[in-house]
Amino acid sequence: MNDLAIETHSLHKHYGDIRAVDGLDMRVPRGAIYGFLGRNGAGKTTTIRLLAGLSHANCGQMRVFGLDPRTDSVAILARTGWVIDKVLVPSMTGNDLVRFNRGFFPRWSDAHAAKYAEVFELDMTRKFRQLSTGNQTKLCLLLALAQGAEMVVLDEPTAGMDPVVTDQLLRVLVEDFANEGRTLFLSSHHLSEVERIAEWVGIIDHGRLLLEARLDDMRANFRRVRVVGEALPLAASADVLKTGTGEGTTEYVLRANAEAFVATLRTQGATVLEESPLNLSEIFLEVVGKGKTNVPVEVLA
Amino acid sequence: MIIRVHTGQGTPIYLQIESQVKHAIAAGALKLDDALPSVRKLAAELRINPNTVARAYQNLERDGILRTVPGGGCYVTGQSPGLLKSEKLRRLRPMATQLAVEAKQLRLARAELLQLLEDSYDDLGEAQ
């Protein structure tokens, strides 16, 4: 458990008959940039609020740096930064909030606060309520980054940010986190951003984690294969996630061992038109596609 | 040298970096003992995970293309001499298949395809 920043097991959170988190098993390695991906309403924010100790799980286990958010949330909050609700005291300015937060965190850095104010082009003399939504997010982020946390949890950090600031944010996250062994956990549905910076990806849908793997392992193993041939198997192996046919062509999506699969098809007289890797967005759609019976997918390392 | 990575395609980012470095060496843009940007610098420039850059550099080092001086950067040593011919062919086969399929679909003659390959090969010049 020591090399995990976050671990959950059979975590449940129900609101009435809505199962917002429904048996979530997640393992976030320490020092990783972990992209927590899911559609709107998949359970991302609920999960994050449970981990932060802001709401209580119905059942299941969870640990943040080995501590239980239900009983040790103060100890957890001292070591971690959370950018969740993006709501601060409306009448306080950026500078007020820096002074206010400084006292809570032993590893607080004024230098970092000043640096991020410049990077994010934030006017620190303005009151929180006078800032635009994007700038409010940036101020929350600045406070989380300046506290010197071992892990920062960001819920949809780039929502409401323009492309230039998003780019600066990505640079800050890459430079200041990955190089210092700190853990970064970010939820998002901006797959192309996650694809650039994340090392690990977890895909959640209907409150369950459907896939958790190193991004490189996913990209190395997932393949789309299009073939032409007679009487081809419709699902010849457990590695086939999806089969589709149309206009004489058969398409397979595989989670592993595409090379062997293609070789077998060739011996059956098929002509292989395409064997191509999938990007994160394509993998996401295959795993979380609309109307699918969402089955967890195992990825080979 | 300028490295660019694209996330739209399924090719892993570390492979994109590897192939761009190899291409730069093959084309003579990177020469023996030229320095590459540090892992940290390249990662920040490209907004990608430093482990991804590190993995690309490790693979290039394993292939005998780069050498890393601890704390002192990363330098070009030469042109993948370390690989067995069978391994080289194994790496190129998927691309060759793709090329052959496309050529057939476009009804390009075998000789025309070979000519195209020869031209591309010659365009890289004599750099070793």
Chai-1 contact restraints between the chains, C-beta under 6 A:
chainA,res_idxA,chainB,res_idxB,connection_type,confidence,min_distance_angstrom,max_distance_angstrom,comment,restraint_id
A,I33,B,N49,contact,1.0,0.0,6.0,A-B,restraint_1
A,L170,B,R47,contact,1.0,0.0,6.0,A-B,restraint_2
A,R171,B,A44,contact,1.0,0.0,6.0,A-B,restraint_3
A,R171,B,R47,contact,1.0,0.0,6.0,A-B,restraint_4
A,V174,B,A43,contact,1.0,0.0,6.0,A-B,restraint_5
A,V174,B,A44,contact,1.0,0.0,6.0,A-B,restraint_6
A,V174,B,R47,contact,1.0,0.0,6.0,A-B,restraint_7
A,E175,B,A44,contact,1.0,0.0,6.0,A-B,restraint_8
A,A178,B,N49,contact,1.0,0.0,6.0,A-B,restraint_9
A,A178,B,P50,contact,1.0,0.0,6.0,A-B,restraint_10
A,N179,B,R40,contact,1.0,0.0,6.0,A-B,restraint_11
A,N179,B,P50,contact,1.0,0.0,6.0,A-B,restraint_12
A,S192,B,T7,contact,1.0,0.0,6.0,A-B,restraint_13
A,E195,B,T7,contact,1.0,0.0,6.0,A-B,restraint_14
A,R196,B,T7,contact,1.0,0.0,6.0,A-B,restraint_15
A,R196,B,R47,contact,1.0,0.0,6.0,A-B,restraint_16
A,R196,B,I48,contact,1.0,0.0,6.0,A-B,restraint_17
A,I197,B,N49,contact,1.0,0.0,6.0,A-B,restraint_18
A,E199,B,N49,contact,1.0,0.0,6.0,A-B,restraint_19
A,E199,B,N51,contact,1.0,0.0,6.0,A-B,restraint_20
A,D216,B,P12,contact,1.0,0.0,6.0,A-B,restraint_21
A,R219,B,G10,contact,1.0,0.0,6.0,A-B,restraint_22
A,R219,B,P12,contact,1.0,0.0,6.0,A-B,restraint_23
A,P277,B,G10,contact,1.0,0.0,6.0,A-B,restraint_24
A,L278,B,G10,contact,1.0,0.0,6.0,A-B,restraint_25
A,N279,B,G10,contact,1.0,0.0,6.0,A-B,restraint_26
